[in-house]
Amino acid sequence: MRDLIITQNITLDGVIDATDGWFAPADDSVDQSDLNEALLEQAARADAFLVGRVTFEDMRGYWPQQTNDTTGVTDYLNKVQKYVVSTTLQDPQWANTTVLSGDLKENITALKSQPGKDIVTTGSIRLTHALIEADLVDEFRLFVYPVVLGHGARLFDRHKTDLHLMETRRFTSGVTLLRYRVA
């Protein structure tokens, strides 16, 4: 059985919504190579990427056109099997993409039962909330940024979830990785 992992960039006050612009460490001149290395570790553990339509379309409009990306994100996203939860998207127009349009719980349960590595979801606020509410999430990997926004969509806002801390890791930028397993 594969694990469904929610990986989110999150502020100290729990916001995952970048509507007002992306949040970043206060000092953007700090070396972030250790953070980038952790992201590559996460990617190596996964062979499936699950997103909602809006996040998918945003990513599809950006990542395939990147030619000077040294982080490895472009290569990963172009190669990984992508699953898009949508009732309206017909032609994904990005290689290795499957549209999931039926019942969410049935689709994700079937996907998790297939052999393979982790299934990772990032961004996709509505999808993330639906996955949490359907008790489909196995683990949360939260990259906590030292920023307080005071408003915006939060990761946990409607559903009680018991978690076990698996790992903490601090990066030179002040970002901290918190890994939690769902109890």
N, CA, C and O of each residue as an XYZ file, in Angstrom:
732
protein
N       0.850     -1.185      0.000
C       0.000      0.000      0.000
C       0.889      1.240      0.000
O       1.769      1.387      0.848
N       0.649      2.118     -0.950
C       1.401      3.370     -1.045
C       0.863      4.381     -0.042
O      -0.305      4.334      0.346
N       1.739      5.296      0.372
C       1.338      6.366      1.274
C       0.976      7.611      0.484
O       1.596      7.925     -0.531
N      -0.040      8.313      0.969
C      -0.397      9.621      0.438
C       0.189     10.660      1.380
O      -0.149     10.710      2.562
N       1.066     11.482      0.842
C       1.801     12.478      1.609
C       1.333     13.866      1.204
O       1.315     14.206      0.021
N       0.955     14.664      2.196
C       0.673     16.080      1.956
C       1.958     16.827      2.265
O       2.432     16.806      3.401
N       2.523     17.486      1.267
C       3.709     18.313      1.454
C       3.290     19.747      1.199
O       2.840     20.092      0.106
N       3.442     20.581      2.221
C       3.006     21.968      2.097
C       4.062     22.918      2.626
O       4.748     22.623      3.605
N       4.184     24.058      1.970
C       4.869     25.207      2.547
C       3.818     25.903      3.388
O       2.707     26.153      2.921
N       4.172     26.221      4.643
C       3.186     26.722      5.590
C       3.833     27.795      6.460
O       5.027     27.727      6.754
N       3.049     28.776      6.866
C       3.559     29.817      7.757
C       3.422     29.360      9.207
O       2.777     28.351      9.489
N       4.028     30.102     10.116
C       3.916     29.768     11.537
C       2.479     29.764     12.019
O       2.135     29.022     12.939
N       1.628     30.591     11.403
C       0.227     30.621     11.826
C      -0.655     29.696     10.989
O      -1.879     29.833     10.994
N      -0.045     28.762     10.275
C      -0.796     27.706      9.611
C      -1.328     28.009      8.234
O      -2.096     27.217      7.688
N      -0.942     29.145      7.645
C      -1.450     29.542      6.328
C      -0.692     28.811      5.224
O       0.536     28.737      5.242
N      -1.440     28.276      4.267
C      -0.844     27.625      3.097
C      -1.237     28.334      1.805
O      -0.919     27.874      0.709
N      -1.914     29.433      1.947
C      -2.469     30.187      0.821
C      -1.494     31.279      0.390
O      -1.150     32.154      1.184
N      -1.054     31.230     -0.845
C      -0.112     32.226     -1.356
C      -0.816     33.264     -2.229
O      -0.186     33.861     -3.102
N      -2.099     33.483     -2.008
C      -2.876     34.425     -2.807
C      -2.271     35.826     -2.810
O      -2.274     36.502     -3.838
N      -1.751     36.263     -1.657
C      -1.175     37.607     -1.552
C       0.310     37.632     -1.883
O       1.001     38.593     -1.543
N       0.802     36.612     -2.529
C       2.221     36.523     -2.854
C       2.880     35.446     -2.030
O       2.439     35.135     -0.923
N       3.917     34.889     -2.561
C       4.580     33.776     -1.909
C       5.335     34.254     -0.688
O       5.925     35.333     -0.704
N       5.322     33.460      0.373
C       6.081     33.792      1.570
C       7.450     33.127      1.482
O       7.600     32.040      0.925
N       8.439     33.804      2.044
C       9.812     33.330      1.985
C      10.522     33.762      3.258
O      10.035     34.630      3.982
N      11.679     33.154      3.531
C      12.446     33.611      4.687
C      12.747     35.104      4.557
O      12.873     35.629      3.451
N      12.860     35.779      5.708
C      13.092     37.222      5.719
C      14.362     37.597      4.967
O      14.408     38.631      4.301
N      15.385     36.769      5.069
C      16.652     37.048      4.392
C      16.798     36.098      3.213
O      17.248     34.963      3.372
N      16.415     36.569      2.024
C      16.453     35.686      0.854
C      17.859     35.510      0.290
O      18.036     34.807     -0.705
N      18.868     36.140      0.912
C      20.246     35.947      0.468
C      20.893     34.736      1.147
O      22.010     34.355      0.795
N      20.202     34.132      2.113
C      20.715     32.971      2.836
C      20.769     31.772      1.894
O      19.869     31.554      1.084
N      21.829     31.014      2.021
C      21.983     29.793      1.231
C      20.820     28.844      1.520
O      20.548     28.523      2.677
N      20.141     28.402      0.476
C      19.020     27.482      0.637
C      19.309     26.111      0.040
O      18.388     25.343     -0.241
N      20.585     25.808     -0.153
C      20.938     24.524     -0.765
C      20.499     23.343      0.088
O      20.134     22.299     -0.451
N      20.528     23.490      1.427
C      20.083     22.389      2.281
C      18.575     22.165      2.142
O      18.114     21.024      2.187
N      17.820     23.221      1.976
C      16.374     23.114      1.747
C      16.106     22.469      0.392
O      15.249     21.592      0.282
N      16.829     22.895     -0.635
C      16.663     22.291     -1.963
C      17.012     20.812     -1.944
O      16.359     20.012     -2.615
N      18.039     20.439     -1.179
C      18.417     19.028     -1.056
C      17.284     18.216     -0.416
O      17.002     17.095     -0.840
N      16.645     18.784      0.596
C      15.524     18.095      1.244
C      14.368     17.908      0.275
O      13.703     16.872      0.294
N      14.124     18.889     -0.562
C      13.056     18.771     -1.560
C      13.368     17.662     -2.564
O      12.471     16.928     -2.978
N      14.635     17.540     -2.954
C      15.030     16.455     -3.861
C      14.881     15.094     -3.181
O      14.510     14.117     -3.831
N      15.168     15.020     -1.875
C      14.953     13.782     -1.123
C      13.478     13.391     -1.159
O      13.138     12.225     -1.359
N      12.610     14.379     -0.962
C      11.167     14.132     -0.997
C      10.763     13.595     -2.373
O       9.997     12.637     -2.475
N      11.279     14.214     -3.410
C      10.944     13.802     -4.782
C      11.413     12.376     -5.063
O      10.726     11.622     -5.753
N      12.577     12.003     -4.534
C      13.114     10.662     -4.777
C      12.251      9.576     -4.137
O      12.270      8.429     -4.582
N      11.498      9.930     -3.099
C      10.636      8.960     -2.413
C       9.280      8.801     -3.090
O       8.490      7.943     -2.694
N       8.999      9.617     -4.105
C       7.665      9.638     -4.718
C       7.745      9.332     -6.210
O       8.689      9.729     -6.893
N       6.743      8.623     -6.693
C       6.640      8.417     -8.135
C       5.267      8.840     -8.663
O       4.913      8.552     -9.806
N       4.507      9.523     -7.818
C       3.201     10.025     -8.246
C       2.958     11.381     -7.590
O       3.278     11.588     -6.419
N       2.393     12.288     -8.358
C       2.140     13.655     -7.925
C       0.663     13.940     -8.151
O       0.180     13.878     -9.281
N      -0.056     14.253     -7.075
C      -1.506     14.447     -7.108
C      -1.828     15.905     -6.838
O      -1.389     16.463     -5.832
N      -2.594     16.528     -7.728
C      -2.969     17.936     -7.553
C      -4.393     18.165     -8.037
O      -4.979     17.338     -8.736
N      -4.924     19.309     -7.645
C      -6.205     19.760     -8.169
C      -5.994     20.493     -9.486
O      -4.863     20.803     -9.860
N      -7.079     20.764    -10.177
C      -7.004     21.367    -11.506
C      -6.329     22.739    -11.506
O      -5.476     23.002    -12.353
N      -6.697     23.614    -10.573
C      -6.151     24.972    -10.577
C      -4.638     24.944    -10.383
O      -3.903     25.590    -11.131
N      -4.171     24.200     -9.383
C      -2.728     24.087     -9.155
C      -2.051     23.460    -10.360
O      -0.985     23.914    -10.777
N      -2.657     22.420    -10.928
C      -2.091     21.772    -12.103
C      -1.933     22.760    -13.244
O      -0.869     22.831    -13.859
N      -2.978     23.522    -13.533
C      -2.897     24.467    -14.644
C      -1.849     25.546    -14.401
O      -1.160     25.966    -15.331
N      -1.726     25.998    -13.150
C      -0.670     26.966    -12.819
C       0.713     26.357    -13.064
O       1.584     26.998    -13.652
N       0.905     25.127    -12.614
C       2.198     24.467    -12.771
C       2.477     24.159    -14.236
O       3.600     24.341    -14.708
N       1.468     23.697    -14.950
C       1.634     23.366    -16.375
C       2.018     24.596    -17.183
O       2.741     24.492    -18.175
N       1.538     25.755    -16.763
C       1.867     26.989    -17.459
C       3.256     27.516    -17.150
O       3.737     28.435    -17.813
N       3.905     26.936    -16.143
C       5.217     27.445    -15.736
C       6.347     26.430    -15.919
O       7.300     26.688    -16.655
N       6.244     25.283    -15.254
C       7.384     24.371    -15.169
C       7.865     23.785    -16.488
O       9.078     23.716    -16.686
N       7.012     23.364    -17.393
C       7.540     22.780    -18.632
C       8.385     23.746    -19.466
O       9.189     23.312    -20.292
N       8.207     25.049    -19.253
C       8.961     26.045    -20.028
C      10.306     26.403    -19.394
O      11.086     27.143    -19.994
N      10.587     25.898    -18.208
C      11.834     26.262    -17.530
C      13.000     25.503    -18.156
O      12.973     24.278    -18.267
N      14.008     26.241    -18.558
C      15.170     25.621    -19.208
C      16.446     25.754    -18.389
O      17.410     25.028    -18.633
N      16.470     26.660    -17.431
C      17.683     26.880    -16.632
C      17.486     26.525    -15.165
O      18.170     27.070    -14.299
N      16.562     25.620    -14.881
C      16.277     25.240    -13.501
C      17.373     24.314    -12.985
O      17.555     23.216    -13.512
N      18.093     24.742    -11.973
C      19.168     23.926    -11.397
C      18.696     23.151    -10.169
O      19.471     22.384     -9.596
N      17.446     23.333     -9.754
C      16.941     22.668     -8.552
C      16.513     21.226     -8.802
O      16.426     20.441     -7.858
N      16.245     20.866    -10.046
C      15.755     19.528    -10.360
C      14.240     19.422    -10.373
O      13.697     18.376    -10.728
N      13.548     20.494     -9.989
C      12.088     20.468     -9.934
C      11.497     20.263    -11.327
O      10.576     19.465    -11.497
N      12.020     20.977    -12.323
C      11.492     20.852    -13.684
C      11.604     19.423    -14.179
O      10.630     18.869    -14.690
N      12.782     18.814    -14.036
C      12.966     17.428    -14.489
C      12.018     16.488    -13.772
O      11.407     15.618    -14.393
N      11.894     16.665    -12.455
C      11.002     15.803    -11.682
C       9.560     15.927    -12.177
O       8.905     14.920    -12.444
N       9.071     17.149    -12.296
C       7.670     17.344    -12.684
C       7.394     16.894    -14.111
O       6.290     16.433    -14.403
N       8.354     17.013    -14.994
C       8.143     16.559    -16.360
C       8.119     15.032    -16.459
O       7.474     14.479    -17.349
N       8.822     14.349    -15.546
C       8.929     12.891    -15.612
C       7.931     12.148    -14.729
O       7.491     11.055    -15.087
N       7.566     12.721    -13.578
C       6.729     12.014    -12.626
C       5.325     11.792    -13.192
O       4.842     12.580    -14.006
N       4.679     10.715    -12.753
C       3.288     10.480    -13.124
C       2.419     11.452    -12.346
O       2.407     11.441    -11.115
N       1.699     12.284    -13.068
C       0.847     13.302    -12.450
C      -0.608     12.864    -12.520
O      -1.068     12.337    -13.533
N      -1.331     13.095    -11.412
C      -2.757     12.816    -11.346
C      -3.451     14.118    -10.983
O      -3.104     14.766     -9.995
N      -4.435     14.495    -11.791
C      -5.167     15.744    -11.583
C      -6.610     15.413    -11.245
O      -7.298     14.743    -12.015
N      -7.065     15.885    -10.091
C      -8.453     15.688     -9.693
C      -9.259     16.829    -10.297
O      -9.075     17.992     -9.939
N     -10.164     16.478    -11.228
C     -10.944     17.510    -11.919
C     -12.166     16.892    -12.577
O     -12.118     15.775    -13.091
N     -13.261     17.639    -12.552
C     -14.456     17.206    -13.277
C     -14.581     17.952    -14.604
O     -15.473     17.657    -15.398
N     -13.689     18.919    -14.848
C     -13.803     19.731    -16.059
C     -12.633     19.576    -17.023
O     -12.805     19.807    -18.220
N     -11.463     19.197    -16.553
C     -10.282     19.094    -17.421
C     -10.413     17.867    -18.318
O     -10.632     16.758    -17.832
N     -10.281     18.067    -19.611
C     -10.376     16.963    -20.562
C      -8.999     16.516    -21.051
O      -8.657     15.338    -20.954
N      -8.216     17.448    -21.571
C      -6.903     17.149    -22.123
C      -5.848     17.852    -21.277
O      -5.736     19.077    -21.338
N      -5.076     17.113    -20.492
C      -4.135     17.760    -19.576
C      -2.975     18.477    -20.275
O      -2.396     19.396    -19.695
N      -2.627     18.092    -21.477
C      -1.572     18.760    -22.252
C      -0.232     18.815    -21.523
O       0.509     19.789    -21.654
N       0.076     17.774    -20.758
C       1.382     17.646    -20.097
C       1.654     16.154    -19.997
O       0.826     15.398    -19.488
N       2.791     15.739    -20.471
C       3.136     14.314    -20.506
C       2.979     13.674    -19.131
O       3.158     14.328    -18.104
N       2.648     12.404    -19.129
C       2.539     11.592    -17.912
C       1.459     12.098    -16.967
O       1.636     12.071    -15.749
N       0.340     12.559    -17.519
C      -0.738     13.091    -16.687
C      -2.019     12.300    -16.914
O      -2.406     12.020    -18.049
N      -2.668     11.946    -15.806
C      -3.956     11.269    -15.829
C      -4.959     12.135    -15.081
O      -4.660     12.640    -13.999
N      -6.142     12.308    -15.648
C      -7.204     13.073    -14.997
C      -8.088     12.095    -14.221
O      -8.554     11.094    -14.764
N      -8.306     12.404    -12.944
C      -9.193     11.617    -12.088
C     -10.475     12.411    -11.917
O     -10.472     13.463    -11.277
N     -11.574     11.918    -12.483
C     -12.812     12.710    -12.464
C     -13.951     12.065    -11.683
O     -15.016     12.665    -11.536
N     -13.745     10.882    -11.195
C     -14.813     10.202    -10.465
C     -14.786     10.493     -8.982
O     -14.308     11.546     -8.557
N     -15.302      9.554     -8.186
C     -15.361      9.686     -6.744
C     -13.951      9.776     -6.153
O     -13.116      8.907     -6.406
N     -13.688     10.820     -5.372
C     -12.346     11.068     -4.840
C     -11.842      9.900     -4.003
O     -10.738      9.404     -4.229
N     -12.635      9.462     -3.048
C     -12.193      8.390     -2.145
C     -11.897      7.106     -2.912
O     -10.897      6.441     -2.643
N     -12.756      6.750     -3.862
C     -12.528      5.550     -4.678
C     -11.263      5.685     -5.516
O     -10.454      4.759     -5.570
N     -11.086      6.837     -6.173
C      -9.903      7.054     -7.022
C      -8.610      6.986     -6.225
O      -7.653      6.336     -6.645
N      -8.578      7.651     -5.081
C      -7.347      7.705     -4.304
C      -7.071      6.366     -3.634
O      -5.915      5.950     -3.549
N      -8.095      5.692     -3.164
C      -7.907      4.363     -2.581
C      -7.337      3.406     -3.628
O      -6.437      2.624     -3.321
N      -7.842      3.458     -4.844
C      -7.318      2.617     -5.929
C      -5.869      2.978     -6.249
O      -5.037      2.094     -6.454
N      -5.572      4.253     -6.291
C      -4.213      4.716     -6.577
C      -3.248      4.251     -5.483
O      -2.138      3.810     -5.783
N      -3.663      4.349     -4.226
C      -2.820      3.923     -3.111
C      -2.591      2.417     -3.109
O      -1.574      1.956     -2.590
N      -3.505      1.641     -3.673
C      -3.373      0.187     -3.671
C      -2.419     -0.314     -4.760
O      -2.025     -1.480     -4.744
N      -2.051      0.545     -5.692
C      -1.117      0.151     -6.747
C       0.304      0.101     -6.204
O       0.635      0.823     -5.264
N       1.149     -0.751     -6.792
C       2.546     -0.769     -6.344
C       3.236      0.545     -6.710
O       2.896      1.185     -7.705
N       4.195      0.928     -5.899
C       4.952      2.139     -6.196
C       5.416      2.830     -4.947
O       5.301      2.311     -3.837
N       5.948      4.021     -5.154
C       6.455      4.857     -4.064
C       5.335      5.770     -3.567
O       4.161      5.563     -3.873
N       5.724      6.786     -2.794
C       4.765      7.733     -2.243
C       3.995      8.476     -3.329
O       4.474      8.658     -4.448
N       2.797      8.894     -2.967
C       1.976      9.806     -3.762
C       2.010     11.131     -3.014
O       1.631     11.191     -1.845
N       2.457     12.186     -3.670
C       2.624     13.478     -3.003
C       1.623     14.483     -3.542
O       1.410     14.597     -4.749
N       1.011     15.211     -2.609
C       0.135     16.324     -2.951
C       0.743     17.588     -2.379
O       1.181     17.604     -1.229
N       0.773     18.644     -3.170
C       1.233     19.937     -2.684
C       0.359     21.023     -3.286
O      -0.232     20.841     -4.351
N       0.281     22.161     -2.593
C      -0.627     23.203     -3.066
C      -2.052     22.682     -2.973
O      -2.404     22.005     -2.007
N      -2.863     22.988     -3.958
C      -4.193     22.379     -4.089
C      -4.988     22.421     -2.788
O      -5.319     21.375     -2.230
N      -5.292     23.606     -2.308
C      -5.908     23.771     -0.994
C      -7.227     23.018     -0.864
O      -7.431     22.309      0.122
N      -8.131     23.156     -1.840
C      -9.423     22.453     -1.739
C      -9.235     20.949     -1.765
O      -9.879     20.230     -1.001
N      -8.356     20.463     -2.638
C      -8.094     19.023     -2.697
C      -7.479     18.546     -1.385
O      -7.879     17.508     -0.857
N      -6.518     19.289     -0.857
C      -5.883     18.918      0.407
C      -6.915     18.792      1.515
O      -6.903     17.817      2.266
N      -7.809     19.772      1.626
C      -8.859     19.702      2.649
C      -9.761     18.481      2.429
O     -10.143     17.813      3.390
N     -10.100     18.191      1.177
C     -10.955     17.034      0.879
C     -10.248     15.727      1.242
O     -10.885     14.808      1.758
N      -8.946     15.631      0.980
C      -8.190     14.423      1.321
C      -8.123     14.223      2.832
O      -8.241     13.099      3.320
N      -7.930     15.327      3.576
C      -7.895     15.251      5.038
C      -9.252     14.802      5.564
O      -9.331     13.909      6.408
N     -10.313     15.417      5.068
C     -11.666     15.093      5.546
C     -12.074     13.667      5.201
O     -12.880     13.066      5.912
N     -11.525     13.114      4.111
C     -11.847     11.743      3.718
C     -10.916     10.719      4.388
O     -10.989      9.525      4.095
N     -10.047     11.192      5.284
C      -9.100     10.316      5.993
C      -8.233      9.500      5.036
O      -8.002      8.310      5.250
N      -7.761     10.157      3.984
C      -6.918      9.486      2.997
C      -5.426      9.780      3.173
O      -4.594      9.150      2.521
N      -5.083     10.725      4.042
C      -3.697     11.170      4.207
C      -2.973     10.269      5.206
O      -3.500      9.952      6.272
N      -1.749      9.861      4.840
C      -0.923      9.034      5.721
C       0.134      9.847      6.451
O       0.523      9.512      7.570
N       0.601     10.926      5.809
C       1.693     11.699      6.400
C       1.625     13.145      5.928
O       1.185     13.435      4.815
N       2.072     14.047      6.802
C       2.213     15.461      6.463
C       3.684     15.820      6.544
O       4.348     15.508      7.533
N       4.200     16.474      5.509
C       5.559     17.021      5.502
C       5.396     18.525      5.344
O       5.096     19.026      4.261
N       5.598     19.224      6.441
C       5.322     20.653      6.467
C       6.627     21.441      6.522
O       7.411     21.297      7.460
N       6.850     22.268      5.513
C       7.995     23.162      5.488
C       7.509     24.490      6.068
O       6.863     25.286      5.385
N       7.836     24.710      7.346
C       7.316     25.851      8.087
C       8.240     27.052      7.880
O       9.422     27.015      8.220
N       7.669     28.115      7.313
C       8.412     29.345      7.053
C       8.243     30.311      8.229
O       7.145     30.425      8.776
N       9.309     31.003      8.623
C       9.248     31.916      9.759
C       8.537     33.220      9.392
O       9.119     34.304      9.426
N       7.278     33.074      9.046
C       6.447     34.191      8.610
C       5.077     34.031      9.265
O       4.576     32.913      9.391
N       4.472     35.133      9.678
C       3.101     35.135     10.177
C       2.304     36.054      9.271
O       2.598     37.246      9.185
N       1.293     35.513      8.590
C       0.480     36.313      7.665
C      -0.772     36.870      8.328
O      -1.214     37.965      7.981
N      -1.342     36.147      9.262
C      -2.531     36.633      9.947
C      -3.835     36.417      9.204
O      -4.905     36.665      9.761
N      -3.775     35.966      7.970
C      -4.979     35.683      7.195
C      -4.626     34.730      6.058
O      -3.459     34.573      5.697
N      -5.640     34.107      5.510
C      -5.437     33.176      4.401
C      -5.899     31.780      4.774
O      -6.137     31.476      5.943
N      -6.020     30.942      3.764
C      -6.467     29.565      3.977
C      -5.433     28.799      4.796
O      -4.231     28.880      4.542
N      -5.916     28.069      5.763
C      -5.050     27.284      6.639
C      -5.140     25.803      6.282
O      -6.122     25.339      5.703
N      -4.097     25.089      6.641
C      -4.068     23.659      6.363
C      -5.132     22.923      7.170
O      -5.903     22.141      6.614
N      -5.176     23.167      8.467
C      -6.139     22.497      9.321
C      -7.157     23.525      9.786
O      -6.833     24.418     10.570
N      -8.384     23.397      9.305
C      -9.387     24.367      9.726
C     -10.737     23.752     10.043
O     -11.599     24.421     10.613
N     -10.939     22.482      9.682
C     -12.267     21.917      9.884
C     -12.269     20.494     10.416
O     -13.323     20.001     10.817
N     -11.152     19.829     10.434
C     -11.150     18.393     10.690
C     -10.098     18.059     11.747
O      -8.928     18.409     11.596
N     -10.514     17.388     12.806
C      -9.563     16.974     13.840
C      -8.703     15.843     13.284
O      -9.214     14.867     12.734
N      -7.396     15.992     13.437
C      -6.460     14.989     12.960
C      -5.404     14.763     14.028
O      -4.717     15.704     14.423
N      -5.263     13.534     14.501
C      -4.236     13.189     15.476
C      -2.966     12.804     14.727
O      -3.000     12.026     13.774
N      -1.839     13.367     15.182
C      -0.572     13.187     14.470
C       0.532     12.736     15.419
O       0.510     13.038     16.612
N       1.508     11.997     14.858
C       2.714     11.597     15.585
C       3.907     12.235     14.888
O       4.087     12.064     13.682
N       4.722     12.969     15.640
C       5.906     13.611     15.085
C       6.939     12.551     14.708
O       7.305     11.713     15.532
N       7.404     12.593     13.462
C       8.384     11.629     12.957
C       9.768     12.252     12.780
O      10.785     11.579     12.948
N       9.798     13.549     12.438
C      11.084     14.183     12.145
C      10.945     15.690     12.255
O       9.903     16.263     11.938
N      12.018     16.319     12.711
C      12.147     17.770     12.621
C      13.520     18.052     12.025
O      14.500     17.375     12.336
N      13.572     19.050     11.177
C      14.842     19.432     10.561
C      14.846     20.936     10.324
O      13.914     21.476      9.728
N      15.889     21.608     10.788
C      16.017     23.047     10.605
C      16.981     23.315      9.450
O      18.010     22.652      9.321
N      16.637     24.293      8.615
C      17.482     24.679      7.496
C      18.113     26.042      7.770
O      17.616     26.806      8.597
N      19.203     26.339      7.078
C      19.935     27.582      7.318
C      19.088     28.827      7.090
O      19.385     29.883      7.648
N      18.052     28.722      6.288
C      17.178     29.857      5.981
C      16.203     30.172      7.116
O      15.542     31.210      7.100
N      16.117     29.275      8.101
C      15.131     29.436      9.170
C      13.881     28.622      8.939
O      13.043     28.517      9.835
N      13.733     28.040      7.758
C      12.624     27.133      7.471
C      12.852     25.845      8.259
O      13.991     25.411      8.435
N      11.777     25.244      8.725
C      11.858     23.995      9.478
C      10.931     22.971      8.835
O       9.784     23.278      8.510
N      11.438     21.746      8.654
C      10.615     20.636      8.178
C      10.064     19.904      9.384
O      10.812     19.506     10.277
N       8.748     19.728      9.409
C       8.075     18.920     10.423
C       7.368     17.779      9.685
O       6.516     18.022      8.831
N       7.722     16.540     10.017
C       7.073     15.367      9.432
C       6.191     14.723     10.485
O       6.644     14.382     11.577
N       4.920     14.566     10.133
C       3.960     13.955     11.030
C       3.280     12.777     10.335
O       2.894     12.870      9.170
N       3.142     11.699     11.044
C       2.379     10.536     10.593
C       0.979     10.637     11.189
O       0.822     10.982     12.360
N      -0.031     10.336     10.386
C      -1.402     10.343     10.893
C      -1.565      9.148     11.814
O      -1.185      8.028     11.475
N      -2.144      9.407     13.005
C      -2.315      8.357     14.010
C      -3.373      7.355     13.562
O      -3.658      6.395     14.278
